[in-house]
Amino acid sequence: MTRWGRWVLAAAMLVAPEGAAMAGEQPLYQPAPAWVTPAKLADPQSVTGGIAILDIQQRIDGATVWNYADTAMKLSTPEELSQYSNITVAWAPDKGDLIIHQLVIVRDGAEIDALAGGQKFTVLRREQSLEQLELTGMLSATLPVEGLRAGDILRLRMSTTVKDGALGGRAQSLSPLVVEPARVAQAGYRLSWRTGEATQWKIFAKGAEPKARRSGDFMELPVAMPLPKPAELPDDAPVRYQRLPIIEASTFADWADVSKVMAPLYATDGTIADGSPLAGEVRTIMAATDDPLKRAAMALQLVQDKIRYLAVGMDGGNYVPQAPAKTWELRYGDCKAKTLLLLSILRAMNIDAEPVLAHAQLGDMVPLRVPSALAFNHVLVRATIGGESLWLDGTMLGTRLADIRDTPALGYVLPVRADGAAPVRIDLRAPTRPTVDLQVDADESTSIDLPSVINLDMVVRGQIANLLTLAESRLGPKEVRDVYEQFLQSYVGEAQYDSVTATTDAADGSVTIKARGAFGTGWKRQDLRTERWMSRVPNVIAFEPDRARPAWADIPVATAAPDRARYRLRIRLPDGGKGYTIDGEAPLDERFAGFDVHRSAALADGIVTVDETITSAGVEIPASAVAGERDRVATILARTPRLIAPEAATRRWNLAQAASRTQIDAINAIYKKQAAEADEENITALTSSASFQIGIGDYKGAAATLTRQIELLPSAEAYLDRAGARREMGDVAGALTDAEEARKLDPSSVAAISTVANLTAARGDIAKATTIYDERIALGGKTRDDYRVEKAAMVGEFGDAEAAIGELDALIATKPGNPAMLNQRCWIKATRNVHLDTALKDCTSAMELSDSTAQILDSRALVWMRMGRDEDALRDLDAALLQVPGMGSSRFLRAIVYKRVGRAADAAADLAIVRQMTPSVERDYARFGLKP
């Protein structure tokens, strides 16, 4: 029954712990009980679609909970007919019955009994949760409904009963409630319980204020649905502020009653028989050490490592744990089984220990809920050693002696004791050992523009280590490598790896990853300087809680759960570190945004070292402190240290002056090795290698790399990249051939079409180039004006300058204030040496409207040059290159200006860079009479 069937199932089964076998194991076919008040279906013609009825009625009678559900679905389309014509419902046969009351098709106001022909539900046993390591024993009853037509309403009325012997005669229930804007024509909920039987109930959602009333021997609580849409909450609000759309009820007297009822299930007397294998394990531990703390750690490791996790909900197993001897024999168990096993071992060694019930997600809400076993979905052990509480979870992996004092973020837990107990809150503290301990040694000794060559050493613990170990045991070598590379990417970014190895240390409970590779440079141009972040704090810590709404003003901020990470970075700088400085607050020892950060940093002998530990302990920040904490965090993050490169730093265009070539030699070796292993499923090494070669002006090498890439996996992007490389080498014909191949692969690519047109014009066929653009412009659409601009640029460069300017005039008239168009018009006027007075105005206007002005400064500098104002041109060119030091056109123009003003050496230096990095620039400007 998919969506709506699952909703009904949720309404029925959230009150029913999972289980498995009963005597009949078949649905019953009976009328609804007399206490059920059937919902009346509204005029079918008034139901336009979706759910026509959703009515849930629950009755608590002694230890039994009866769950009645009435659903009616309007099937308006063939797709809905296909989706909902197969009904599937599930139940726990060891707890009670599945009872079908009615299944009808409502058509033209009449009801057609879908079971009149003797059809019965087919019962299947499907362990649908086995992949999630869960054996439920649930049974599914399925029935394909025959004769359905579009416009029919399919109505199912059914019940499940639940009586759980593990609850000591108590009953409990939980049901979701419908909230706006759910598409339900009519919805209702009713809870009833026997008068005189102490029953507690609670609705968390606001807007529901039902009143209980007496009806014969029972009290009734009707709830009108849908409830109002829940108010939004900030994402960082503590869990207890959630207003879940549920109603829960229970006959437990209080939390102490819940604790008492659960206690017999975890009795340990006689669970470890003398002379049994388990008794031998206990003796081994006790012989190894007299220290109770070490014994507890060894017992926990035994349960974690030797017993694999598998949830067992069969044969009453939702609350009843598997016997320790059975668990040890089978070598699997869920949280209950592992807890009872660990508890038995600890008590056998005279270590004070007790089970505690917990909720993995909603622990913060426990004291607010109705006392019942439904408030919990997990159980673990609290051991007390030397007056200290230790929270030991047998379902985790990798916990060792060093970690035994770590605390799980479970909020409130309920100790299970024969004399009862109230919920207690786990006081959180940061883990003793780092979950991630990352050490990176980066070689950047040749140039800050090149990829960083990194040797990486990472130790991971806890669940991360477990997942990586699991992946290695289940996947092939290639897939395992992919897993590790993707994992590393989240910490160090994308890379081409020369090697990746992982070693599991069972004694330490960790996995050590060693890798070597070429990573994208961390240096960025920012605020007219080249800088590199040294700290991971800005990547890890953010504190921007929104408490502007009056309803949110008093909500505290929940910060990150307990964790610890250590990051160490060592960078070998170019030129022995000459001129490099650290800006910001290098050393730091502060608590902010719920984190403790300790950082040391230094720059000496051309090497930068950073050692940073970031810990969190799941604290809450009071609402009254949020504003001040935001300001404080913003200040600390703004002062995060950055490494600043000198303006004279070795760049990709002057590698000849590099004091060291170890970085570039390593890059070449890594790319060469990875490129040799490339195939059609993985060409990343080739694309990275080609990008690197283009970046250092090795267009011949880039063309060869791209040729290999195209042979393996042709793409429009690869052809266009090779076209660009060939154009830089002066091979315009080859570049045009590549651009045409790119256009074949992606006929709608603006880049491919423009490249074909421009290269066609460069070869002298301006008419054909114009036709290419005109054909695309005639098609209209969103790209129409883009092609008009591209056409104007092409005509302005190769054809009639006045026609190009006229086209841009028309475009700018429809889009005034467009800086790109204004700059294009300025550039055409400057290159063709026409209308210089208005060209200057165009460029200046474009600069006033743009955030990025380097290209515009480049255009305006040429205007100044045409006007003979070399000093003004030089000022603009310097400003452009300060923003984008690698811009070839500005260097070429500056070389000309330098020569004019008598700075021949500077002119020669700039011209050498242009000829190395962008040789096409000199040829392009030659068409406009501009020569050095």
ZAMARGU-4260 file (C-alpha; in steps of 0.2 Angstrom, whole numbers, plus 5000, padded with zeros to 4 digits):
<rodrens>
0) 5000/5000/5000 | 5016/5011/4999 | 5014/5028/5006 | 4997/5028/5014 | 4998/5010/5019
5) 5014/5013/5028 | 5006/5028/5037 | 4992/5016/5043 | 5006/5003/5048 | 5015/5017/5057
10) 4999/5021/5066 | 4997/5003/5071 | 5015/4997/5073 | 5023/5011/5083 | 5013/5005/5098
15) 5018/4987/5094 | 5036/4981/5097 | 5043/4970/5084 | 5041/4951/5085 | 5039/4935/5076
20) 5029/4919/5078 | 5012/4915/5084 | 5000/4900/5083 | 4989/4906/5069 | 5000/4917/5059
25) 4985/4922/5048 | 4974/4937/5048 | 4957/4936/5056 | 4942/4942/5047 | 4930/4950/5059
30) 4919/4965/5061 | 4926/4980/5070 | 4923/4979/5089 | 4907/4988/5095 | 4917/5002/5104
35) 4924/5008/5087 | 4914/5023/5079 | 4916/5021/5061 | 4920/5037/5051 | 4907/5042/5038
40) 4913/5044/5021 | 4909/5061/5014 | 4901/5063/4996 | 4914/5054/4985 | 4911/5067/4972
45) 4918/5080/4984 | 4934/5071/4987 | 4946/5077/4973 | 4960/5066/4977 | 4972/5060/4990
50) 4967/5053/5007 | 4948/5053/5010 | 4948/5046/5027 | 4962/5043/5040 | 4954/5038/5056
55) 4964/5030/5070 | 4956/5023/5086 | 4966/5015/5100 | 4960/5007/5116 | 4970/5002/5131
60) 4961/4988/5141 | 4972/4980/5154 | 4989/4974/5146 | 4981/4974/5128 | 4982/4989/5116
65) 4969/4988/5102 | 4974/4998/5086 | 4960/5002/5074 | 4964/5011/5057 | 4952/5016/5044
70) 4959/5023/5028 | 4951/5028/5012 | 4961/5033/4997 | 4954/5042/4981 | 4963/5034/4966
75) 4962/5048/4953 | 4975/5043/4940 | 4982/5027/4932 | 4998/5030/4941 | 4989/5030/4958
80) 4979/5014/4953 | 4996/5005/4949 | 5004/5012/4965 | 4990/5008/4978 | 4981/4993/4971
85) 4992/4980/4980 | 4989/4982/4999 | 5002/4976/5011 | 5000/4977/5030 | 5012/4970/5043
90) 5010/4965/5061 | 5020/4956/5075 | 5011/4939/5078 | 5020/4935/5094 | 5011/4951/5102
95) 4994/4949/5095 | 4983/4948/5079 | 4980/4957/5063 | 4961/4958/5060 | 4953/4964/5044
100) 4936/4972/5046 | 4932/4978/5029 | 4940/4981/5012 | 4929/4990/4999 | 4929/4999/4983
105) 4918/5015/4984 | 4911/5019/4966 | 4897/5030/4961 | 4891/5031/4980 | 4890/5012/4981
110) 4902/5000/4991 | 4909/4985/4982 | 4916/4971/4994 | 4933/4967/4988 | 4933/4951/4999
115) 4916/4945/4994 | 4923/4932/4981 | 4933/4924/4995 | 4949/4933/4992 | 4961/4932/5007
120) 4977/4941/5011 | 4993/4931/5008 | 5005/4930/5022 | 5023/4932/5019 | 5038/4932/5031
125) 5050/4945/5024 | 5066/4951/5034 | 5065/4967/5025 | 5077/4975/5038 | 5091/4962/5036
130) 5102/4974/5027 | 5101/4985/5042 | 5107/4970/5053 | 5089/4968/5060 | 5079/4952/5062
135) 5061/4957/5066 | 5051/4942/5063 | 5037/4953/5056 | 5024/4945/5045 | 5016/4954/5030
140) 4999/4951/5023 | 4997/4956/5005 | 4982/4957/4993 | 4981/4963/4975 | 4964/4972/4974
145) 4955/4967/4958 | 4943/4978/4947 | 4950/4995/4953 | 4946/5010/4941 | 4952/5028/4940
150) 4940/5038/4951 | 4937/5024/4964 | 4940/5026/4983 | 4949/5011/4991 | 4944/5009/5009
155) 4952/4997/5022 | 4947/4995/5040 | 4959/4985/5050 | 4965/4982/5068 | 4980/4975/5077
160) 4981/4970/5095 | 4997/4971/5105 | 5000/4962/5122 | 5018/4962/5127 | 5022/4950/5141
165) 5039/4958/5145 | 5029/4974/5151 | 5023/4966/5167 | 5005/4969/5163 | 5007/4987/5158
170) 5002/4994/5141 | 5009/5008/5131 | 5005/5016/5114 | 5011/5029/5103 | 5003/5036/5087
175) 5008/5049/5074 | 4995/5063/5072 | 4991/5072/5056 | 4996/5090/5054 | 4993/5103/5042
180) 4996/5105/5027 | 4993/5086/5025 | 4981/5082/5011 | 4967/5073/5020 | 4948/5076/5018
185) 4944/5070/5035 | 4955/5064/5049 | 4952/5059/5067 | 4960/5051/5082 | 4952/5043/5098
190) 4961/5036/5113 | 4951/5026/5126 | 4955/5017/5142 | 4946/5008/5156 | 4939/5019/5169
195) 4948/5018/5185 | 4964/5012/5177 | 4978/5025/5179 | 4983/5030/5161 | 4994/5044/5157
200) 4994/5052/5140 | 5002/5067/5131 | 5002/5076/5115 | 5018/5086/5111 | 5011/5096/5096
205) 5003/5113/5100 | 4986/5117/5095 | 4978/5101/5102 | 4968/5103/5118 | 4957/5088/5119
210) 4946/5084/5134 | 4944/5067/5141 | 4926/5061/5144 | 4918/5046/5151 | 4909/5034/5140
215) 4902/5019/5150 | 4916/5009/5157 | 4929/5019/5147 | 4937/5036/5146 | 4938/5043/5129
220) 4950/5056/5122 | 4945/5062/5104 | 4958/5073/5095 | 4952/5083/5080 | 4964/5082/5065
225) 4973/5089/5056 | 4983/5099/5070 | 4990/5116/5066 | 5006/5116/5056 | 5020/5115/5069
230) 5029/5131/5072 | 5047/5131/5064 | 5062/5129/5076 | 5080/5134/5073 | 5090/5119/5067
235) 5102/5121/5082 | 5088/5120/5095 | 5090/5106/5108 | 5079/5091/5105 | 5068/5094/5120
240) 5061/5109/5111 | 5054/5099/5097 | 5035/5097/5096 | 5033/5080/5088 | 5016/5077/5080
245) 5013/5061/5091 | 5002/5056/5105 | 5008/5043/5118 | 4999/5034/5132 | 5005/5022/5146
250) 4999/5013/5161 | 5016/5014/5169 | 5015/5023/5186 | 5031/5033/5183 | 5049/5031/5178
255) 5053/5020/5193 | 5039/5008/5188 | 5047/5007/5170 | 5064/5004/5178 | 5057/4990/5190
260) 5048/4981/5176 | 5064/4980/5165 | 5075/4975/5179 | 5071/4956/5179 | 5076/4955/5161
265) 5093/4960/5165 | 5096/4948/5180 | 5113/4941/5179 | 5113/4927/5192 | 5117/4910/5184
270) 5120/4918/5167 | 5138/4912/5166 | 5139/4894/5171 | 5155/4887/5180 | 5166/4879/5167
275) 5158/4887/5152 | 5167/4895/5138 | 5161/4912/5145 | 5168/4908/5162 | 5185/4904/5154
280) 5184/4922/5146 | 5181/4929/5163 | 5196/4920/5171 | 5207/4925/5157 | 5203/4944/5160
285) 5205/4942/5178 | 5222/4933/5177 | 5228/4947/5165 | 5226/4962/5178 | 5220/4966/5195
290) 5215/4984/5189 | 5196/4985/5188 | 5197/4999/5175 | 5208/4988/5164 | 5196/4973/5167
295) 5181/4983/5162 | 5190/4989/5146 | 5195/4971/5142 | 5177/4965/5144 | 5170/4979/5133
300) 5183/4975/5120 | 5178/4957/5121 | 5159/4961/5118 | 5163/4974/5105 | 5175/4963/5095
305) 5169/4946/5097 | 5150/4948/5095 | 5144/4956/5079 | 5128/4967/5079 | 5112/4960/5074
310) 5095/4966/5081 | 5084/4952/5086 | 5065/4956/5088 | 5058/4939/5087 | 5050/4928/5100
315) 5047/4943/5112 | 5065/4950/5108 | 5059/4968/5107 | 5063/4969/5126 | 5069/4952/5131
320) 5088/4950/5129 | 5096/4935/5122 | 5104/4924/5136 | 5123/4928/5137 | 5127/4909/5134
325) 5117/4910/5118 | 5125/4926/5112 | 5142/4919/5115 | 5137/4903/5105 | 5129/4913/5091
330) 5142/4927/5091 | 5129/4939/5087 | 5117/4950/5097 | 5108/4967/5098 | 5110/4981/5111
335) 5100/4970/5124 | 5110/4955/5121 | 5127/4964/5121 | 5122/4973/5137 | 5117/4958/5146
340) 5133/4949/5141 | 5144/4963/5146 | 5134/4966/5162 | 5136/4947/5167 | 5155/4948/5164
345) 5157/4964/5174 | 5147/4957/5189 | 5156/4941/5188 | 5172/4951/5191 | 5164/4961/5206
350) 5163/4977/5196 | 5148/4987/5200 | 5137/4989/5184 | 5119/4991/5179 | 5110/4993/5163
355) 5103/5010/5157 | 5089/5013/5144 | 5092/5026/5132 | 5086/5034/5116 | 5099/5037/5103
360) 5090/5052/5095 | 5078/5059/5108 | 5086/5057/5124 | 5085/5075/5128 | 5066/5073/5129
365) 5065/5058/5140 | 5059/5068/5156 | 5045/5077/5146 | 5038/5060/5140 | 5025/5049/5147
370) 5034/5035/5157 | 5035/5020/5146 | 5047/5008/5138 | 5043/5017/5121 | 5054/5032/5127
375) 5069/5021/5123 | 5077/5012/5109 | 5094/5008/5116 | 5102/5000/5131 | 5120/5001/5137
380) 5130/4998/5154 | 5134/5010/5167 | 5149/5004/5177 | 5155/5013/5193 | 5173/5011/5197
385) 5182/5022/5210 | 5166/5032/5211 | 5166/5037/5193 | 5153/5032/5180 | 5158/5024/5165
390) 5146/5022/5150 | 5150/5006/5141 | 5141/5002/5125 | 5144/4985/5118 | 5136/4990/5101
395) 5151/5002/5097 | 5167/4996/5090 | 5185/5001/5094 | 5183/5007/5112 | 5200/5004/5121
400) 5206/5008/5139 | 5211/5026/5134 | 5193/5029/5128 | 5184/5021/5143 | 5179/5038/5151
405) 5172/5045/5135 | 5153/5049/5136 | 5139/5046/5123 | 5128/5060/5118 | 5112/5051/5124
410) 5104/5065/5135 | 5094/5057/5149 | 5095/5038/5152 | 5085/5027/5164 | 5095/5016/5176
415) 5086/4998/5177 | 5085/4993/5195 | 5074/4982/5205 | 5069/4996/5217 | 5067/5008/5202
420) 5075/5024/5197 | 5072/5041/5189 | 5080/5047/5173 | 5098/5054/5175 | 5107/5065/5163
425) 5124/5060/5156 | 5137/5073/5160 | 5146/5075/5143 | 5165/5077/5141 | 5176/5078/5126
430) 5184/5061/5121 | 5201/5057/5127 | 5208/5053/5110 | 5206/5061/5094 | 5193/5053/5082
435) 5204/5060/5068 | 5223/5063/5070 | 5229/5071/5053 | 5247/5075/5049 | 5251/5083/5033
440) 5268/5087/5026 | 5266/5098/5010 | 5280/5102/4998 | 5277/5119/4990 | 5295/5123/4988
445) 5295/5127/4970 | 5280/5139/4968 | 5264/5143/4977 | 5254/5142/4960 | 5258/5123/4958
450) 5248/5109/4966 | 5254/5105/4983 | 5263/5088/4985 | 5257/5081/5001 | 5262/5066/5012
455) 5248/5062/5023 | 5247/5052/5039 | 5230/5050/5047 | 5224/5040/5061 | 5205/5037/5063
460) 5196/5029/5078 | 5178/5025/5083 | 5164/5023/5071 | 5174/5031/5056 | 5187/5017/5058
465) 5174/5004/5059 | 5166/5009/5043 | 5182/5010/5034 | 5187/4992/5041 | 5170/4986/5035
470) 5172/4993/5018 | 5189/4985/5016 | 5181/4968/5021 | 5167/4969/5009 | 5174/4978/4993
475) 5187/4975/4980 | 5203/4984/4980 | 5198/4997/4967 | 5182/5001/4977 | 5191/5001/4993
480) 5204/5014/4986 | 5189/5024/4980 | 5182/5024/4998 | 5198/5030/5005 | 5200/5044/4992
485) 5183/5050/4995 | 5185/5050/5013 | 5202/5060/5012 | 5194/5072/5000 | 5183/5079/5015
490) 5199/5083/5024 | 5211/5088/5011 | 5202/5091/4995 | 5203/5083/4978 | 5220/5075/4973
495) 5229/5064/4962 | 5236/5050/4973 | 5252/5042/4970 | 5249/5029/4984 | 5235/5026/4997
500) 5238/5012/5010 | 5228/5008/5026 | 5233/4998/5041 | 5221/4992/5055 | 5228/4991/5072
505) 5216/4980/5082 | 5225/4983/5099 | 5223/5002/5097 | 5206/5001/5089 | 5211/5012/5075
510) 5215/5013/5056 | 5230/5022/5050 | 5230/5029/5032 | 5245/5035/5023 | 5244/5043/5006
515) 5255/5054/4994 | 5248/5064/4981 | 5246/5081/4971 | 5233/5092/4978 | 5226/5108/4971
520) 5235/5123/4978 | 5228/5131/4994 | 5234/5148/4989 | 5221/5161/4984 | 5221/5179/4978
525) 5212/5189/4991 | 5212/5208/4994 | 5226/5211/4982 | 5237/5198/4990 | 5241/5180/4989
530) 5237/5170/5005 | 5234/5153/5011 | 5224/5147/5026 | 5234/5138/5040 | 5220/5133/5051
535) 5205/5121/5050 | 5195/5131/5062 | 5185/5140/5049 | 5180/5123/5040 | 5175/5115/5057
540) 5167/5129/5067 | 5153/5140/5062 | 5141/5149/5075 | 5127/5159/5066 | 5112/5155/5077
545) 5096/5164/5072 | 5086/5170/5087 | 5078/5185/5079 | 5060/5178/5080 | 5052/5183/5096
550) 5047/5164/5098 | 5065/5159/5097 | 5072/5172/5109 | 5074/5160/5124 | 5079/5144/5115
555) 5097/5140/5119 | 5109/5133/5105 | 5114/5115/5105 | 5132/5113/5100 | 5142/5099/5092
560) 5142/5082/5101 | 5158/5076/5110 | 5172/5074/5098 | 5191/5078/5097 | 5202/5080/5082
565) 5220/5085/5079 | 5227/5093/5064 | 5246/5095/5060 | 5252/5104/5045 | 5270/5107/5039
570) 5273/5117/5023 | 5290/5119/5014 | 5289/5136/5006 | 5297/5143/4990 | 5313/5153/4991
575) 5317/5146/5008 | 5302/5156/5015 | 5310/5173/5011 | 5297/5187/5012 | 5283/5175/5019
580) 5273/5181/5034 | 5259/5175/5045 | 5244/5187/5047 | 5232/5184/5061 | 5232/5175/5078
585) 5243/5161/5076 | 5243/5154/5094 | 5226/5151/5101 | 5219/5143/5117 | 5201/5148/5118
590) 5183/5140/5121 | 5170/5147/5109 | 5154/5141/5100 | 5155/5125/5111 | 5173/5121/5105
595) 5189/5121/5114 | 5203/5126/5102 | 5222/5124/5105 | 5233/5130/5092 | 5252/5133/5090
600) 5260/5140/5074 | 5277/5145/5068 | 5287/5150/5053 | 5306/5147/5053 | 5319/5141/5041
605) 5307/5141/5026 | 5295/5129/5035 | 5278/5133/5042 | 5271/5122/5056 | 5254/5121/5063
610) 5247/5110/5077 | 5229/5112/5081 | 5217/5102/5092 | 5198/5105/5091 | 5187/5097/5104
615) 5168/5098/5108 | 5158/5092/5123 | 5140/5095/5117 | 5137/5110/5128 | 5122/5122/5126
620) 5124/5140/5125 | 5111/5150/5134 | 5100/5161/5123 | 5105/5176/5133 | 5123/5173/5128
625) 5120/5170/5110 | 5123/5188/5103 | 5139/5190/5113 | 5145/5173/5108 | 5142/5177/5089
630) 5152/5193/5090 | 5166/5184/5099 | 5166/5169/5087 | 5166/5181/5072 | 5181/5190/5079
635) 5191/5174/5082 | 5187/5168/5065 | 5192/5184/5057 | 5209/5183/5066 | 5212/5165/5060
640) 5230/5164/5054 | 5234/5166/5035 | 5251/5163/5027 | 5255/5178/5016 | 5266/5177/5000
645) 5278/5191/4995 | 5274/5200/4979 | 5291/5193/4973 | 5286/5175/4976 | 5290/5162/4963
650) 5275/5160/4951 | 5271/5148/4938 | 5277/5160/4924 | 5295/5162/4932 | 5298/5144/4938
655) 5316/5146/4931 | 5320/5156/4946 | 5314/5143/4958 | 5326/5138/4972 | 5320/5121/4972
660) 5312/5109/4959 | 5307/5095/4971 | 5289/5100/4971 | 5287/5101/4952 | 5297/5085/4949
665) 5286/5076/4961 | 5270/5083/4952 | 5276/5077/4936 | 5280/5060/4942 | 5263/5058/4951
670) 5254/5063/4935 | 5264/5052/4924 | 5261/5037/4935 | 5242/5040/4937 | 5240/5045/4918
675) 5247/5028/4913 | 5234/5020/4924 | 5220/5030/4917 | 5205/5021/4908 | 5188/5027/4901
680) 5180/5025/4919 | 5193/5036/4927 | 5202/5050/4917 | 5204/5062/4931 | 5223/5060/4931
685) 5223/5066/4913 | 5212/5081/4916 | 5222/5086/4931 | 5238/5084/4921 | 5232/5094/4906
690) 5226/5108/4918 | 5243/5108/4926 | 5253/5108/4909 | 5242/5123/4903 | 5245/5132/4919
695) 5264/5132/4917 | 5263/5135/4898 | 5267/5118/4892 | 5254/5118/4878 | 5263/5104/4868
700) 5263/5093/4883 | 5244/5097/4887 | 5239/5093/4869 | 5247/5076/4870 | 5239/5073/4887
705) 5222/5079/4880 | 5224/5067/4865 | 5226/5053/4876 | 5210/5058/4886 | 5200/5060/4870
710) 5206/5042/4864 | 5199/5035/4880 | 5183/5046/4883 | 5180/5060/4870 | 5170/5075/4876
715) 5167/5092/4871 | 5177/5099/4885 | 5192/5089/4881 | 5191/5095/4862 | 5189/5113/4867
720) 5204/5112/4879 | 5215/5104/4865 | 5209/5118/4853 | 5215/5131/4866 | 5232/5123/4867
725) 5234/5121/4848 | 5229/5140/4846 | 5242/5145/4859 | 5255/5135/4848 | 5249/5144/4833
730) 5240/5129/4825 | 5223/5138/4821 | 5218/5125/4808 | 5220/5111/4821 | 5211/5121/4834
735) 5197/5124/4822 | 5196/5105/4819 | 5195/5102/4837 | 5182/5115/4840 | 5171/5108/4827
740) 5172/5090/4835 | 5167/5098/4851 | 5152/5106/4843 | 5147/5089/4835 | 5147/5081/4853
745) 5137/5096/4860 | 5128/5105/4847 | 5121/5117/4860 | 5137/5122/4868 | 5139/5141/4868
750) 5158/5139/4871 | 5160/5126/4856 | 5149/5137/4844 | 5158/5153/4849 | 5175/5145/4847
755) 5171/5138/4830 | 5165/5155/4824 | 5180/5165/4831 | 5193/5153/4824 | 5184/5153/4807
760) 5185/5172/4807 | 5203/5171/4812 | 5206/5161/4797 | 5199/5175/4786 | 5181/5169/4783
765) 5171/5182/4793 | 5155/5179/4783 | 5154/5161/4788 | 5158/5166/4806 | 5144/5178/4805
770) 5132/5166/4798 | 5136/5154/4812 | 5131/5167/4825 | 5116/5173/4815 | 5109/5155/4815
775) 5110/5154/4834 | 5103/5171/4836 | 5088/5167/4825 | 5083/5153/4836 | 5080/5165/4851
780) 5079/5159/4868 | 5089/5163/4884 | 5106/5162/4874 | 5100/5174/4861 | 5109/5190/4868
785) 5124/5180/4873 | 5127/5176/4855 | 5124/5194/4850 | 5137/5199/4862 | 5149/5186/4855
790) 5145/5190/4837 | 5149/5209/4841 | 5166/5204/4849 | 5170/5194/4834 | 5165/5207/4821
795) 5174/5220/4832 | 5190/5210/4831 | 5190/5204/4813 | 5177/5214/4804 | 5168/5230/4803
800) 5171/5239/4820 | 5157/5252/4817 | 5144/5237/4814 | 5150/5229/4830 | 5149/5245/4840
805) 5131/5247/4833 | 5126/5230/4838 | 5132/5233/4856 | 5124/5250/4856 | 5107/5241/4853
810) 5110/5228/4866 | 5116/5241/4879 | 5100/5251/4876 | 5089/5236/4881 | 5101/5232/4896
815) 5108/5248/4902 | 5121/5247/4916 | 5128/5230/4910 | 5147/5231/4914 | 5152/5216/4903
820) 5144/5224/4887 | 5151/5242/4892 | 5168/5234/4893 | 5166/5225/4877 | 5162/5241/4868
825) 5176/5250/4876 | 5188/5236/4871 | 5182/5236/4852 | 5185/5255/4852 | 5202/5254/4860
830) 5208/5239/4849 | 5202/5247/4833 | 5207/5265/4838 | 5190/5273/4836 | 5179/5284/4847
835) 5192/5285/4860 | 5183/5298/4870 | 5167/5288/4872 | 5178/5272/4875 | 5185/5280/4890
840) 5168/5284/4897 | 5162/5266/4893 | 5176/5258/4903 | 5174/5270/4918 | 5156/5267/4918
845) 5159/5248/4918 | 5171/5249/4932 | 5158/5259/4943 | 5146/5244/4940 | 5157/5229/4942
850) 5164/5221/4957 | 5179/5213/4947 | 5188/5226/4937 | 5204/5218/4931 | 5197/5215/4913
855) 5190/5233/4912 | 5206/5241/4918 | 5215/5231/4905 | 5203/5238/4892 | 5205/5256/4898
860) 5223/5255/4899 | 5223/5252/4880 | 5212/5267/4878 | 5225/5278/4887 | 5239/5270/4876
865) 5229/5275/4861 | 5228/5293/4868 | 5246/5294/4872 | 5244/5294/4890 | 5256/5280/4895
870) 5257/5285/4914 | 5239/5283/4915 | 5240/5266/4905 | 5254/5260/4917 | 5244/5264/4932
875) 5229/5254/4926 | 5239/5239/4920 | 5248/5238/4937 | 5231/5239/4945 | 5224/5225/4934
880) 5239/5214/4937 | 5238/5217/4956 | 5221/5208/4955 | 5226/5195/4942 | 5245/5193/4941
885) 5244/5180/4927 | 5233/5191/4915 | 5243/5189/4898 | 5235/5204/4889 | 5239/5216/4903
890) 5257/5210/4904 | 5259/5212/4885 | 5252/5230/4885 | 5263/5234/4900 | 5278/5228/4890
895) 5274/5240/4876 | 5272/5254/4889 | 5288/5250/4898 | 5297/5251/4882 | 5290/5268/4878
900) 5295/5275/4894 | 5312/5268/4893 | 5311/5253/4905 | 5318/5240/4893 | 5322/5227/4906
905) 5305/5227/4913 | 5298/5226/4896 | 5308/5211/4891 | 5303/5202/4908 | 5285/5205/4904
910) 5286/5200/4886 | 5295/5184/4891 | 5281/5179/4902 | 5268/5182/4889 | 5278/5172/4876
915) 5279/5158/4888 | 5262/5158/4896 | 5250/5165/4882 | 5259/5166/4866 | 5243/5169/4856
920) 5242/5187/4864 | 5256/5194/4854 | 5249/5187/4838 | 5231/5194/4842 | 5237/5212/4846
925) 5248/5212/4831 | 5232/5213/4821 | 5228/5230/4829 | 5246/5237/4826 | 5252/5234/4843
930) 5269/5227/4844 | 5283/5227/4858
</rodrens>
